C-alpha cells in the first residue's frame, strides 16, 4: 500500500519562527544601541569642538538648565514642550522639514542672487526659532513652578554643579594690559 505522500512532493519542515515578543525585544535592543551610538557621537561632536569649551551663547543659554534635570525630568519636560508645540500648530499643516533650507538653496543658486529674499528666509527661520524658544522657556518656568521646594532646591544644586563644571572648561583669561 502506497504511503500517504506518494505522488506528492514532500514538504520540507518549516523553520521555527521566533515568537513575536522576541522580535520586538530585538527591535528594542537595536533601537537602544542606535540611541547609545547617537549619544556617544553627539558627545564627541559637541565636546570635541573648541567653540563649545566656553559658556553657552545665544540660544544655547538654556542648555545648563535642561541638563540639570534628571533623565526622567528631561523626558517629561520634552513631552510637555512637544504638546505645547502641537497645541500651537493646531490643525494647520506642518511645514515641510528643511523647507526653509530648500528655499535658501534655490536662492543661493539663482543668478542674479536676490539678497532681500535670502534675508527674508533667514528672518523667517529666526522668528520661528525665537517663538519656539519662548514657548520652551514658558514650559520650563511652568515645570519648575510645579516642583516642590525640596525638588526645586535639588534642581538648583544640580544646576550649580553643572555651571561649576562649565566654568572649569573655560580657557584662562588673558590679563589685560
C-alpha positions as YAML, in Angstrom:
chain: A
units: angstrom
residues:
- id: 1
  name: UNK
  ca: [0.00, 0.00, 0.00]
- id: 2
  name: UNK
  ca: [1.46, 3.30, -1.01]
- id: 3
  name: UNK
  ca: [2.26, 5.86, 1.68]
- id: 4
  name: UNK
  ca: [0.16, 8.97, 2.22]
- id: 5
  name: UNK
  ca: [2.67, 11.23, 0.43]
- id: 6
  name: UNK
  ca: [3.01, 9.04, -2.63]
- id: 7
  name: UNK
  ca: [2.91, 11.18, -5.74]
- id: 8
  name: UNK
  ca: [3.14, 14.46, -3.80]
- id: 9
  name: UNK
  ca: [6.37, 16.27, -3.14]
- id: 10
  name: UNK
  ca: [7.35, 16.06, 0.48]
- id: 11
  name: UNK
  ca: [7.01, 19.34, 2.29]
- id: 12
  name: UNK
  ca: [10.19, 20.48, 3.94]
- id: 13
  name: UNK
  ca: [9.70, 21.18, 7.61]
- id: 14
  name: UNK
  ca: [9.13, 24.88, 8.26]
- id: 15
  name: UNK
  ca: [11.89, 26.53, 10.23]
- id: 16
  name: UNK
  ca: [10.78, 27.51, 13.71]
- id: 17
  name: UNK
  ca: [9.80, 31.18, 13.89]
- id: 18
  name: UNK
  ca: [10.82, 33.30, 16.78]
- id: 19
  name: UNK
  ca: [7.92, 34.37, 18.97]
- id: 20
  name: UNK
  ca: [6.58, 37.89, 18.33]
- id: 21
  name: UNK
  ca: [7.85, 39.20, 21.65]
- id: 22
  name: UNK
  ca: [11.37, 38.15, 20.72]
- id: 23
  name: UNK
  ca: [11.25, 40.19, 17.51]
- id: 24
  name: UNK
  ca: [10.07, 43.21, 19.50]
- id: 25
  name: UNK
  ca: [12.86, 42.65, 22.01]
- id: 26
  name: UNK
  ca: [15.39, 42.53, 19.17]
- id: 27
  name: UNK
  ca: [14.00, 45.75, 17.68]
- id: 28
  name: UNK
  ca: [14.05, 47.46, 21.09]
- id: 29
  name: UNK
  ca: [17.64, 46.33, 21.60]
- id: 30
  name: UNK
  ca: [18.62, 47.66, 18.19]
- id: 31
  name: UNK
  ca: [16.89, 50.98, 18.91]
- id: 32
  name: UNK
  ca: [18.67, 51.25, 22.25]
- id: 33
  name: UNK
  ca: [22.04, 50.50, 20.63]
- id: 34
  name: UNK
  ca: [21.41, 53.16, 17.99]
- id: 35
  name: UNK
  ca: [20.44, 55.64, 20.71]
- id: 36
  name: UNK
  ca: [23.68, 54.92, 22.58]
- id: 37
  name: UNK
  ca: [25.68, 55.38, 19.38]
- id: 38
  name: UNK
  ca: [23.85, 58.67, 18.78]
- id: 39
  name: UNK
  ca: [24.57, 59.91, 22.30]
- id: 40
  name: UNK
  ca: [28.24, 58.96, 22.04]
- id: 41
  name: UNK
  ca: [28.60, 60.52, 18.59]
- id: 42
  name: UNK
  ca: [26.78, 63.64, 19.76]
- id: 43
  name: UNK
  ca: [29.03, 63.89, 22.80]
- id: 44
  name: UNK
  ca: [32.13, 63.53, 20.66]
- id: 45
  name: UNK
  ca: [30.90, 66.15, 18.23]
- id: 46
  name: UNK
  ca: [29.81, 68.51, 21.00]
- id: 47
  name: UNK
  ca: [32.81, 68.21, 23.29]
- id: 48
  name: UNK
  ca: [35.34, 67.80, 20.53]
- id: 49
  name: UNK
  ca: [34.62, 71.22, 19.08]
- id: 50
  name: UNK
  ca: [36.66, 74.02, 20.65]
- id: 51
  name: UNK
  ca: [33.92, 76.64, 20.39]
- id: 52
  name: UNK
  ca: [31.90, 74.63, 22.90]
- id: 53
  name: UNK
  ca: [34.56, 74.96, 25.58]
- id: 54
  name: UNK
  ca: [33.11, 78.21, 26.85]
- id: 55
  name: UNK
  ca: [29.84, 79.28, 28.32]
- id: 56
  name: UNK
  ca: [26.64, 78.74, 26.37]
- id: 57
  name: UNK
  ca: [25.96, 81.51, 23.88]
- id: 58
  name: UNK
  ca: [22.89, 82.78, 22.12]
- id: 59
  name: UNK
  ca: [20.05, 80.30, 22.20]
- id: 60
  name: UNK
  ca: [22.29, 77.69, 23.87]
- id: 61
  name: UNK
  ca: [21.96, 79.53, 27.20]
- id: 62
  name: UNK
  ca: [19.14, 77.15, 28.16]
- id: 63
  name: UNK
  ca: [21.36, 74.06, 27.99]
- id: 64
  name: UNK
  ca: [22.61, 74.11, 31.62]
- id: 65
  name: UNK
  ca: [19.03, 74.50, 32.85]
- id: 66
  name: UNK
  ca: [17.86, 71.42, 30.99]
- id: 67
  name: UNK
  ca: [20.99, 69.34, 31.68]
- id: 68
  name: UNK
  ca: [20.48, 69.88, 35.43]
- id: 69
  name: UNK
  ca: [17.25, 67.86, 35.31]
- id: 70
  name: UNK
  ca: [17.25, 64.11, 35.76]
- id: 71
  name: UNK
  ca: [16.75, 61.94, 32.67]
- id: 72
  name: UNK
  ca: [13.10, 61.33, 33.61]
- id: 73
  name: UNK
  ca: [12.51, 65.04, 34.21]
- id: 74
  name: UNK
  ca: [14.03, 65.90, 30.83]
- id: 75
  name: UNK
  ca: [11.74, 63.36, 29.15]
- id: 76
  name: UNK
  ca: [8.70, 64.80, 30.92]
- id: 77
  name: UNK
  ca: [9.76, 68.34, 30.04]
- id: 78
  name: UNK
  ca: [10.28, 67.27, 26.42]
- id: 79
  name: UNK
  ca: [6.78, 65.76, 26.28]
- id: 80
  name: UNK
  ca: [5.28, 68.96, 27.69]
- id: 81
  name: UNK
  ca: [7.22, 71.04, 25.18]
- id: 82
  name: UNK
  ca: [6.12, 68.82, 22.30]
- id: 83
  name: UNK
  ca: [2.47, 69.10, 23.40]
- id: 84
  name: UNK
  ca: [2.91, 72.87, 23.60]
- id: 85
  name: UNK
  ca: [4.18, 72.94, 20.01]
- id: 86
  name: UNK
  ca: [1.31, 70.70, 18.89]
- id: 87
  name: UNK
  ca: [-1.27, 72.97, 20.55]
- id: 88
  name: UNK
  ca: [0.22, 75.99, 18.81]
- id: 89
  name: UNK
  ca: [0.30, 74.17, 15.48]
- id: 90
  name: UNK
  ca: [-3.37, 73.22, 15.81]
- id: 91
  name: UNK
  ca: [-4.95, 72.00, 12.59]
- id: 92
  name: UNK
  ca: [-2.53, 73.85, 10.34]
- id: 93
  name: UNK
  ca: [-0.35, 71.63, 8.17]
- id: 94
  name: UNK
  ca: [3.18, 71.19, 9.42]
- id: 95
  name: UNK
  ca: [5.86, 72.89, 7.38]
- id: 96
  name: UNK
  ca: [7.98, 70.55, 5.29]
- id: 97
  name: UNK
  ca: [11.16, 69.54, 7.08]
- id: 98
  name: UNK
  ca: [14.02, 71.70, 5.85]
- id: 99
  name: UNK
  ca: [11.59, 73.70, 3.70]
- id: 100
  name: UNK
  ca: [13.28, 77.00, 4.52]
- id: 101
  name: UNK
  ca: [16.67, 75.50, 3.84]
- id: 102
  name: UNK
  ca: [15.48, 74.25, 0.45]
- id: 103
  name: UNK
  ca: [14.21, 77.76, -0.33]
- id: 104
  name: UNK
  ca: [17.58, 79.16, 0.71]
- id: 105
  name: UNK
  ca: [19.36, 76.66, -1.55]
- id: 106
  name: UNK
  ca: [17.28, 77.81, -4.53]
- id: 107
  name: UNK
  ca: [18.06, 81.41, -3.75]
- id: 108
  name: UNK
  ca: [21.78, 80.71, -3.34]
- id: 109
  name: UNK
  ca: [21.91, 79.05, -6.75]
- id: 110
  name: UNK
  ca: [19.90, 81.74, -8.53]
- id: 111
  name: UNK
  ca: [21.64, 84.22, -10.79]
- id: 112
  name: UNK
  ca: [21.29, 87.05, -10.06]
- id: 113
  name: UNK
  ca: [21.34, 86.47, -6.30]
- id: 114
  name: UNK
  ca: [18.35, 88.03, -4.50]
- id: 115
  name: UNK
  ca: [19.82, 89.11, -1.17]
- id: 116
  name: UNK
  ca: [16.49, 90.55, 0.02]
- id: 117
  name: UNK
  ca: [14.71, 87.21, -0.49]
- id: 118
  name: UNK
  ca: [17.58, 85.38, 1.22]
- id: 119
  name: UNK
  ca: [17.30, 87.81, 4.15]
- id: 120
  name: UNK
  ca: [13.56, 87.07, 4.34]
- id: 121
  name: UNK
  ca: [14.17, 83.32, 4.52]
- id: 122
  name: UNK
  ca: [16.74, 83.76, 7.29]
- id: 123
  name: UNK
  ca: [14.47, 86.15, 9.18]
- id: 124
  name: UNK
  ca: [11.52, 83.76, 8.95]
- id: 125
  name: UNK
  ca: [13.66, 80.90, 10.29]
- id: 126
  name: UNK
  ca: [14.94, 83.09, 13.10]
- id: 127
  name: UNK
  ca: [11.44, 84.27, 14.02]
- id: 128
  name: UNK
  ca: [10.14, 80.69, 14.23]
- id: 129
  name: UNK
  ca: [13.13, 79.64, 16.32]
- id: 130
  name: UNK
  ca: [12.64, 82.61, 18.67]
- id: 131
  name: UNK
  ca: [8.94, 81.77, 19.01]
- id: 132
  name: UNK
  ca: [9.73, 78.14, 19.84]
- id: 133
  name: UNK
  ca: [12.37, 79.30, 22.31]
- id: 134
  name: UNK
  ca: [9.81, 81.50, 24.08]
- id: 135
  name: UNK
  ca: [7.40, 78.58, 24.25]
- id: 136
  name: UNK
  ca: [10.18, 76.41, 25.66]
- id: 137
  name: UNK
  ca: [11.02, 79.00, 28.29]
- id: 138
  name: UNK
  ca: [7.39, 79.12, 29.39]
- id: 139
  name: UNK
  ca: [7.21, 75.33, 29.61]
- id: 140
  name: UNK
  ca: [10.39, 75.40, 31.72]
- id: 141
  name: UNK
  ca: [9.00, 78.09, 34.04]
- id: 142
  name: UNK
  ca: [5.72, 76.19, 34.45]
- id: 143
  name: UNK
  ca: [7.59, 72.95, 35.12]
- id: 144
  name: UNK
  ca: [9.90, 74.47, 37.75]
- id: 145
  name: UNK
  ca: [6.95, 76.30, 39.34]
- id: 146
  name: UNK
  ca: [5.21, 72.96, 39.89]
- id: 147
  name: UNK
  ca: [8.22, 71.43, 41.70]
- id: 148
  name: UNK
  ca: [8.12, 71.07, 45.46]
- id: 149
  name: UNK
  ca: [10.54, 73.32, 47.39]
- id: 150
  name: UNK
  ca: [12.74, 70.27, 48.05]
- id: 151
  name: UNK
  ca: [12.79, 69.21, 44.40]
- id: 152
  name: UNK
  ca: [13.49, 72.79, 43.34]
- id: 153
  name: UNK
  ca: [16.40, 73.02, 45.81]
- id: 154
  name: UNK
  ca: [17.83, 69.72, 44.50]
- id: 155
  name: UNK
  ca: [17.46, 71.07, 40.95]
- id: 156
  name: UNK
  ca: [19.29, 74.26, 41.98]
- id: 157
  name: UNK
  ca: [22.13, 72.15, 43.42]
- id: 158
  name: UNK
  ca: [22.46, 70.18, 40.16]
- id: 159
  name: UNK
  ca: [22.35, 73.41, 38.14]
- id: 160
  name: UNK
  ca: [25.08, 74.92, 40.30]
- id: 161
  name: UNK
  ca: [27.24, 71.80, 39.81]
- id: 162
  name: UNK
  ca: [26.65, 71.99, 36.04]
- id: 163
  name: UNK
  ca: [27.67, 75.68, 35.99]
- id: 164
  name: UNK
  ca: [30.80, 74.92, 38.04]
- id: 165
  name: UNK
  ca: [31.66, 72.17, 35.55]
- id: 166
  name: UNK
  ca: [31.23, 74.61, 32.64]
- id: 167
  name: UNK
  ca: [33.36, 77.22, 34.40]
- id: 168
  name: UNK
  ca: [36.23, 74.72, 34.76]
- id: 169
  name: UNK
  ca: [36.23, 74.19, 31.00]
- id: 170
  name: UNK
  ca: [36.66, 77.88, 30.26]
- id: 171
  name: UNK
  ca: [40.07, 78.80, 28.91]
- id: 172
  name: UNK
  ca: [42.03, 81.02, 31.28]
- id: 173
  name: UNK
  ca: [41.53, 84.72, 30.69]
- id: 174
  name: UNK
  ca: [44.41, 86.68, 29.29]
- id: 175
  name: UNK
  ca: [45.45, 89.52, 31.57]
- id: 176
  name: UNK
  ca: [44.59, 92.91, 30.13]
- id: 177
  name: UNK
  ca: [47.44, 95.37, 29.93]
...
